[in-house]
Amino acid sequence: MKGSKIIFSTAAAAAVLAAAVYGAPGEDRSGEVIDRVVAVVEDKAILQSEFDMEYQRILMQQQKESLPPAEEREKRLEVMDALVANLLLSIHAEKTGIEVPEAEVDGEVERAVEENMQALGGEGAFIKELEKAGITLEQLKAMWKEKVRSMRLVDGLLRTEIRGSEQVTDNEIRDYYRANLDQLEKRPETISLAQILVLMRAPESADLKARERIAAIEKVLAEGADFAETAKAMSDGPSAQFGGNLGYIKLEDLENPQFEEAVRGLFVGQVSGPVLTEHGYHLIKLEEVRGDEVRLRHILVQREIDEATTEAFAEGIRRQIIDGADFGEMALLYSEDWSSKENGGLVGEVELTKLPDFFLEAIKDLADGQIAPLIREPKGFRIIKVLGHAEERPYTLDEARDGLRELIERRKLQEKYDGYVESLKKIYHVDVKITI
């Protein structure tokens, strides 16, 4: 009942390899092992290659190469049951008149092909992978088309017959909580923190040099130079070889407030003034707006950062706080973590197990209200204040309510789904031909 996006490196890769070993469904490749039927539902077959493909996909999801014998048998039974159920649902969907537009199927297959070509480095590399597997692009599209069509049929049937909001009452949640409290996950040990992030800084001389360079580039552009050619010749960024082209992006995906704010102030064709980010000084050109995406070019002038300068600056802030300066006010003045500075540097509760070892080492012996030594990271230094600790404990009913509601809803939906599949087995012929 999950989405059906096709990814070449997982399920689709397994399909290609299976086709190479067994032959595409219905194909007799002389001199090689021919695919065999492992189950039949009405007049449609489940092939060994399909079974193996799905089983390997499950192993890949679990990041395992094999399972212990007992667990393997259980997993293989689950895979067979799922394949039979899916085929039953697909057949019943066709019988009940559910339709899937061919254009929709073709479009999804073409998108999948394009995405996988790009993931492998282009059409040439993609075709080579297919050749290694002994399959043509048209054969692959045909297999994917059948898979997509089947999944769309099943989705349509489930929307009609199964899916919907399964009502869960407060009494059900309370009863489940009381009956399963010992088995429910515990609320993990947490620590509440506030932070000030100081990104790597440049000495004044290096910053002045960078500002002079970016001003000189601004002048070149003002005199009529082409932005892309200037980027190729003068930008320090990795996109320089492409004329500073950043392609189509959503500004929020940059997670760079200074850059985002500068772009939002531009009209198409306009170039920004110098914008300082942790990477250096940028000149940004807005090339195009397409829905919620923009196409940008930029020229970057990097600054020669200095760790000792940054550390001294950060330690000076830390010392002021220890001497009595308000942490929240200092965060607002100096922090370069834009998600927390407006809240006085407040990060909130963090699970201890999710903190990296070097971070834990710095705060492990601190009492509430204390300031940690500077924490060095690749992009700068963090000043951390410990605000409070919370030991591991059971979740309260109110804390667990939303999660339990979702869990009970899923269980009800699964029971409804299982019952529906069992009812179809009484209508259609099912014959599993192998012993697992």
Protein Blocks (a to p, Z undefined) as FASTA:
>chain_A
ZZfbdcfklmmmmmmmmmmmnopehiacehiacdddfbdehjaccdfklmmmmmmmmmmm
nopabdcfklmmmmmmmmmmmmmmmmmmmmmmmmnopacdfklmmmmmmmmmmmmmmmno
pjklmmmmmmmnopafklmmmmmmmmmmmmmmmmmmmmmmmgccddddfklmmmmmmmmm
mmpccdddddddddddddddddfklmmmmmmmmmmmmmmmmnopafklmmmmmpcbfklm
noopabjadfklnopaklmmmmmmpcehiacdddddfkbccddddfbdehjaccdddddd
dddddfklmmmmmmmmmmmmmnopafklmmmmmoccfklmmnnopnbjcdfklpcfklmm
mmmmpcehiacdddddfklccddddfbdcddddddfklmmmmmmmmmmmmmmmmmmmmmm
mmmmmmpccddfbdZZ
